[in-house]
Amino acid sequence: MSLKPYFSLLYSSPTNVKLSNFLIAQQPSGDLKTTPAEEFSPLVEKFNRRLLLGVGSSSVLAIGANFGGTTSFILGLSPGIGRNLKLDVIYPIGGYSRCIDTVEGFG
């Protein structure tokens, strides 16, 4: 492993210039990987899992909260199923929602 000197400019003015040098360590030649793709390939599986989990949980949250009317739109594609499952009490289907009257049933 060898160290290479690098210089950075700390302060610059027309009359005074200060340079600071510091050393950067290099990897040993036996451990060098040829491309960044090979270096980050073990992280791909974790990234895919986290992406899928994030998109899935966001979708469930958006549908459960009727965010932007997504749930009403999806239930409006097949209104019979939503009404049979009594989801029109919670989410409006086709612009209409029902209320429950415990004495008379659905109104």
N, C-alpha and C positions, 0 to 999 in steps of 0.2 A: 504494500500500500504506500502510495506516495502522496505528498502534500504539494499542492500548487499554490503559489501566491496570487492573490487577487487584490486589486486596489479599488478603493472607493473614495469619492470626493466628499469630504466633510464640509468644507466651507470654501466658497469661492468669492473673491472680490478682485477688482483690478490690480490691487497691490499685494494681496495675500492669498495664497492657495495652500490648503492643508490636505494632505493625502494620508489616509489611514490604510495600512495593509493588514490583511487577515488571511488565514489559511483555510482552505476548503479541503476536506478529506475526500478521497476517491475510494470507490469500492475496490476490493482486491480483484485482480484480473481473472481469477478462477470463478468468481460469483457474478460476473457481468451477464446481464440478460440482454438479448439482442434488440428487442423492441418493447415499447411500453405496453403493447397488447399482451405480451407474455407476462410482463410484470404484474398487471392487474387482472389477469385471467381468473385467479381464485376468487376475486370479489364479484364476478359476474353473477354467480348463483345467488349470493346475498342480495345484490341489487335487484335481480328479477323478482325475488320473493318479496322484498320490501315494496317494489313498485306495484306488484299484484295486490298485496295487502292494503296499500294506500288507496289505490283506485277502487278496490272492492269495498272498503269501509266508507269511502266518500260516497260511493253510489248508494249504499244502503242508507246512509244518513240523508242523502238528498231525497230518496224515495220515501223514507219514513217521515220526513218533515214536509213533504209536498213542496220542496224547494223549486220555485219557478213554475209551479203547477205541473211538475213532472208526473206525480202520482195520478192526478186527475186526468192527464193526457193518456197515460198508459191504461187506466181503467176505462176511459172513454173509447178505446179501441175495441173493447169487448164489454159493453155495459151490462150485459146479462150476468156475467160471472161476478162482477163487482157487486151487483145488487143481490145475487144469491148468497154471497159471502157477507152481506150486510156491511160492506165497506163504504157504502154511500152515506152512512151515518157519520163517518169520520171525514171522508174526502168527498167533495162534490163530483158527481159524474155527469158529464154533459151540462154542467152549470146548475144541476139540481142536487139537493141533499135532503135526506129524510131526518126526521127526529123520532125518538122513541118515546112513546107514552106508555107507561107501565100498565095502565088500566086498559087502554084500548089496543095496545100493540103499536105497530108502525102507523104513522100518520102521513 
